């Protein structure tokens, strides 16, 4: 949803570019200097395959890669940016770290909270947002897209100082 919001802001439509691996990702370049937004077409726990292919294809430095993920261990609506770190139990980040051979890439975690006992974690993160959450979802997506655009023109340090709930340095998770 965050990547779709960035694409919407820049009037981009998703389409396969020549040379892209369709089963892996869709990506779009825009702006000067050129920025690239992409979304994997793989399952989340295999997203490392898509991101590694993207990094190789476009020769992207890991420090220039911002990975946006949902985070059940953050309260709904909170953002947390880090310059590097562990997977923290997130299967998508585990896949990326494994396929990239490094945890030295910036990430932006979007708090989706936990659903409680009535629904398992997988059902929660793959399901629809609850009525009370949908009211704040647009704000979360807008703030996360703002943070992603800030990363593209500034750096992860600026994003961390602006969007993290507490003042932090570029520490590991």
Secondary structure as UniProt FT lines:
FT   HELIX           2..9
FT   TURN            10..11
FT   TURN            18..19
FT   TURN            22..24
FT   STRAND          25..30
FT   TURN            31..34
FT   STRAND          35..40
FT   HELIX           44..46
FT   HELIX           47..58
FT   HELIX           62..64
FT   STRAND          66..71
FT   TURN            72..73
FT   TURN            76..77
FT   STRAND          79..82
FT   TURN            88..89
FT   HELIX           91..100
FT   STRAND          106..111
FT   TURN            117..118
FT   HELIX           121..126
FT   HELIX           131..153
FT   HELIX           156..163
//
